[in-house]
């Protein structure tokens, strides 16, 4: 039990910490390049472990899941980094709570899964909490706000990561968290490289300072994904995603600490309300 708590805490802190370094790097480098280097460093670390795994025991379905997760994760990360380029961490972080809202809406529209009373209450809490947070920007909680580039990209990242979570859970059940992590790194590197070619991005040599930041992103990114895999193994996806929402508050605090983003108290109150709404949707 203690081990699960430690791993969960690592997941909650590592995600916003990676966002801090990504936001610093994206000021001078493209999101695609940052994403590529992160997967490159992680893949180099995983390579010795990959040599000791018997990959021949897995069938075609398994490899289809692996490729799907790689595509979804790569697209999600690039959208998130691009969003951080112009958006505030303390605004973009709490948007993750909308993941539960999107899942609820899709289930209602396409699977005829009518939300329970707690589901509707959770939806209202997420919207109410987001009003507190979005009220700190010029557009407020309005239709115009959702047309902003950083907000659109953050919702795209949310969609891709939500889909990836379901696929990743399947991969973990068919293998192990460690093997899933290795393949996640390799497929992420493959699709990042393909995007570098498609968008004709130059393979820039990073300076010492930026190299250190990129290594920190890769480290936090690796801890985040490996801890996610272990949590998914121990807990169901709904409970895991609900607990992951605690990173919302960490994002708000990091945004205030590292980028001097204002309205701290109002954003924390909104984040707590949104977390409560997410928990109602996912757990009841």
C-alpha positions as CSV (number, residue, x, y, z in Angstrom):
1,X,0.0,0.0,0.0
2,X,2.8,2.4,0.9
3,X,4.6,1.6,-2.3
4,X,1.4,2.5,-4.3
5,X,1.1,5.8,-2.4
6,X,4.8,6.7,-3.2
7,X,4.4,5.8,-6.9
8,X,1.1,7.8,-7.0
9,X,2.8,10.9,-5.4
10,X,5.6,10.6,-8.0
11,X,3.0,10.7,-10.8
12,X,1.2,13.7,-9.3
13,X,4.4,15.8,-9.0
14,X,6.4,14.7,-12.0
15,X,3.8,15.7,-14.6
16,X,3.6,19.4,-13.6
17,X,7.4,19.5,-13.1
18,X,7.9,18.3,-16.7
19,X,5.6,21.0,-17.8
20,X,7.7,23.7,-16.1
21,X,10.8,22.7,-18.1
22,X,8.8,22.2,-21.3
23,X,7.5,25.7,-21.0
24,X,11.0,27.1,-20.5
25,X,12.3,25.1,-23.5
26,X,9.5,26.0,-25.9
27,X,10.5,29.7,-25.8
28,X,13.5,28.9,-28.0
29,X,12.8,25.5,-29.6
30,X,9.9,23.8,-31.4
31,X,7.6,21.5,-29.6
32,X,8.3,18.7,-32.0
33,X,12.1,19.0,-31.4
34,X,11.7,18.9,-27.6
35,X,9.4,15.9,-27.9
36,X,11.9,14.1,-30.1
37,X,14.8,14.7,-27.8
38,X,12.9,13.5,-24.7
39,X,11.9,10.2,-26.4
40,X,15.5,9.9,-27.7
41,X,17.0,10.2,-24.2
42,X,14.4,7.8,-22.7
43,X,15.0,5.3,-25.5
44,X,18.8,5.3,-25.0
45,X,18.2,4.6,-21.3
46,X,15.8,1.7,-22.1
47,X,17.8,0.1,-24.8
48,X,19.9,-2.3,-22.6
49,X,16.7,-3.5,-20.9
50,X,15.0,-4.1,-24.2
51,X,17.8,-6.6,-25.2
52,X,16.8,-8.9,-22.4
53,X,13.1,-9.1,-23.3
54,X,11.6,-11.9,-25.4
55,X,9.4,-9.8,-27.8
56,X,8.5,-12.8,-29.9
57,X,5.8,-14.1,-27.5
58,X,3.5,-11.2,-28.3
59,X,1.0,-11.4,-31.2
60,X,-0.3,-8.9,-33.8
61,X,-3.0,-7.4,-31.6
62,X,-0.5,-6.5,-28.9
63,X,1.7,-4.6,-31.5
64,X,-1.3,-2.8,-32.8
65,X,-2.1,-1.6,-29.3
66,X,1.6,-0.5,-28.9
67,X,1.6,1.5,-32.2
68,X,-1.8,3.1,-31.3
69,X,-0.5,4.2,-27.9
70,X,2.7,5.6,-29.4
71,X,0.7,7.7,-31.9
72,X,-1.7,9.0,-29.3
73,X,1.0,9.8,-26.8
74,X,3.2,11.6,-29.3
75,X,0.3,13.8,-30.6
76,X,-0.9,14.5,-27.1
77,X,2.6,15.6,-25.9
78,X,3.1,17.9,-28.9
79,X,-0.3,19.5,-28.4
80,X,0.5,20.1,-24.7
81,X,3.9,21.6,-25.3
82,X,2.5,23.9,-28.0
83,X,-0.2,25.0,-25.5
84,X,2.4,25.7,-22.9
85,X,4.2,27.9,-25.3
86,X,1.6,30.7,-25.0
87,X,-0.7,29.6,-22.2
88,X,-0.4,29.8,-18.4
89,X,0.4,26.6,-16.5
90,X,-2.1,27.5,-13.8
91,X,-4.8,27.8,-16.4
92,X,-3.9,24.8,-18.7
93,X,-3.2,22.3,-15.8
94,X,-6.8,22.4,-14.3
95,X,-8.3,21.8,-17.8
96,X,-7.2,18.2,-17.3
97,X,-10.3,17.8,-15.1
98,X,-12.4,18.2,-18.3
99,X,-11.1,14.7,-19.3
100,X,-13.8,13.2,-17.1
101,X,-16.5,15.5,-18.7
102,X,-15.4,14.5,-22.2
103,X,-15.6,10.8,-21.3
104,X,-19.1,11.2,-19.8
105,X,-20.3,13.1,-22.8
106,X,-19.0,10.5,-25.3
107,X,-20.6,7.7,-23.2
108,X,-23.9,9.5,-23.2
109,X,-23.9,10.3,-27.0
110,X,-22.4,7.2,-28.5
111,X,-23.0,4.4,-25.9
112,X,-26.3,5.5,-24.5
113,X,-24.8,5.5,-21.0
114,X,-27.0,8.0,-19.2
115,X,-25.0,9.7,-16.3
116,X,-26.2,9.1,-12.8
117,X,-27.2,12.0,-10.4
118,X,-23.6,12.0,-9.2
119,X,-22.4,12.3,-12.8
120,X,-24.5,15.4,-13.4
121,X,-23.4,16.9,-10.1
122,X,-19.8,16.2,-11.0
123,X,-20.3,17.9,-14.4
124,X,-21.7,21.0,-12.7
125,X,-18.8,21.1,-10.2
126,X,-16.2,20.9,-13.0
127,X,-17.9,23.7,-14.9
128,X,-18.2,25.8,-11.7
129,X,-14.6,25.2,-10.7
130,X,-13.4,26.1,-14.2
131,X,-15.4,29.4,-13.9
132,X,-13.2,30.3,-10.9
133,X,-10.0,29.6,-12.9
134,X,-11.1,31.1,-16.3
135,X,-12.5,34.2,-14.6
136,X,-8.8,35.2,-14.0
137,X,-8.2,35.7,-17.7
138,X,-9.6,38.5,-19.9
139,X,-12.1,36.4,-21.8
140,X,-13.6,34.7,-18.7
141,X,-15.6,31.5,-19.1
142,X,-17.0,32.3,-22.6
143,X,-17.2,30.8,-26.0
144,X,-14.4,33.2,-27.1
145,X,-12.1,31.6,-24.5
146,X,-12.5,28.1,-26.0
147,X,-11.4,29.5,-29.4
148,X,-8.0,30.5,-28.0
149,X,-5.1,28.5,-29.6
150,X,-3.6,27.4,-26.2
151,X,-7.0,26.3,-24.9
152,X,-7.8,24.3,-28.1
153,X,-4.4,22.6,-28.1
154,X,-4.8,21.7,-24.4
155,X,-8.2,20.1,-25.1
156,X,-6.6,18.2,-28.0
157,X,-3.9,17.0,-25.6
158,X,-6.6,16.0,-23.1
159,X,-8.4,14.0,-25.8
160,X,-5.3,12.1,-27.0
161,X,-4.1,11.3,-23.5
162,X,-7.6,10.0,-22.5
163,X,-7.6,7.7,-25.4
164,X,-4.0,6.6,-24.7
165,X,-4.9,5.7,-21.1
166,X,-7.4,3.1,-22.2
167,X,-5.0,1.6,-24.8
168,X,-2.1,1.7,-22.3
169,X,-4.1,-0.2,-19.7
170,X,-4.6,-3.0,-22.3
171,X,-0.9,-3.2,-23.1
172,X,0.0,-3.4,-19.4
173,X,-2.5,-6.3,-18.8
174,X,-1.0,-8.2,-21.8
175,X,2.7,-7.7,-20.6
176,X,4.2,-5.8,-17.7
177,X,4.5,-2.1,-16.6
178,X,8.2,-2.2,-17.4
179,X,7.9,-3.7,-20.9
180,X,5.1,-1.3,-21.6
181,X,7.3,1.6,-20.6
182,X,10.1,0.4,-22.9
183,X,7.8,0.1,-25.9
184,X,6.2,3.5,-25.1
185,X,9.6,5.1,-25.3
186,X,10.6,3.4,-28.6
187,X,7.2,4.1,-30.3
188,X,7.3,7.7,-29.1
189,X,10.8,8.1,-30.6
190,X,9.6,6.6,-33.9
191,X,6.6,8.8,-34.3
192,X,8.5,11.9,-33.1
193,X,11.1,11.3,-35.7
194,X,8.4,10.9,-38.4
195,X,6.9,14.2,-37.4
196,X,10.4,15.9,-37.5
197,X,10.7,14.7,-41.1
198,X,7.1,15.6,-42.1
199,X,7.3,19.1,-40.7
200,X,10.9,19.6,-41.9
201,X,12.3,20.5,-38.5
202,X,16.1,20.9,-38.1
203,X,17.9,18.6,-35.7
204,X,19.4,21.4,-33.6
205,X,22.3,20.9,-31.2
206,X,21.1,22.0,-27.7
207,X,23.3,24.2,-25.5
208,X,24.4,23.1,-22.1
209,X,21.6,24.9,-20.3
210,X,18.8,23.7,-22.7
211,X,20.3,20.2,-22.7
212,X,20.0,20.1,-18.9
213,X,16.4,21.2,-19.1
214,X,15.6,18.6,-21.8
215,X,17.2,15.9,-19.7
216,X,15.0,17.0,-16.8
217,X,11.9,16.8,-19.0
218,X,12.9,13.3,-20.1
219,X,13.5,12.3,-16.4
220,X,10.2,13.7,-15.2
221,X,8.4,12.3,-18.3
222,X,9.9,8.9,-17.6
223,X,8.9,8.9,-13.9
224,X,5.4,10.1,-14.9
225,X,4.8,7.3,-17.4
226,X,6.4,4.5,-15.4
227,X,4.5,5.4,-12.3
228,X,1.3,5.7,-14.4
229,X,1.9,2.1,-15.6
230,X,2.3,0.8,-12.1
231,X,-0.8,2.7,-10.8
232,X,-2.9,1.3,-13.7
233,X,-1.7,-2.2,-12.7
234,X,-2.9,-1.8,-9.1
235,X,-6.0,0.3,-9.6
236,X,-8.8,0.6,-12.2
237,X,-8.5,3.4,-14.8
238,X,-11.3,5.5,-13.4
239,X,-9.9,5.6,-9.8
240,X,-6.4,6.2,-11.2
241,X,-7.5,9.2,-13.4
242,X,-9.4,10.6,-10.4
243,X,-6.3,10.5,-8.2
244,X,-4.1,12.0,-11.0
245,X,-6.3,15.1,-10.9
246,X,-4.4,16.1,-7.7
247,X,-1.6,17.3,-10.1
248,X,-3.9,20.2,-11.0
249,X,-3.1,21.9,-7.7
250,X,0.6,21.3,-8.2
251,X,0.4,22.9,-11.7
252,X,-1.2,26.0,-10.2
253,X,1.5,26.2,-7.5
254,X,4.3,25.7,-10.0
255,X,2.8,28.3,-12.3
256,X,2.8,30.8,-9.4
257,X,6.3,29.8,-8.3
258,X,8.2,29.6,-11.6
259,X,6.3,31.9,-13.9
260,X,4.8,34.4,-11.4
261,X,1.2,33.7,-12.6
262,X,-1.3,35.6,-10.5
263,X,-4.7,34.9,-8.8
264,X,-3.3,32.0,-6.9
265,X,-6.0,31.6,-4.3
266,X,-8.9,31.8,-6.8
267,X,-7.1,29.2,-9.0
268,X,-6.6,26.8,-6.1
269,X,-10.3,27.1,-5.1
270,X,-11.3,26.4,-8.7
271,X,-8.9,23.4,-8.9
272,X,-10.3,21.9,-5.7
273,X,-13.9,22.2,-6.9
274,X,-12.9,20.6,-10.3
275,X,-11.1,17.7,-8.6
276,X,-14.2,17.1,-6.5
277,X,-16.4,17.0,-9.7
278,X,-13.9,14.6,-11.4
279,X,-14.0,12.3,-8.4
280,X,-17.8,12.2,-8.4
281,X,-17.9,11.4,-12.1
282,X,-15.2,8.7,-12.0
283,X,-15.9,7.0,-8.7
284,X,-19.7,7.2,-8.1
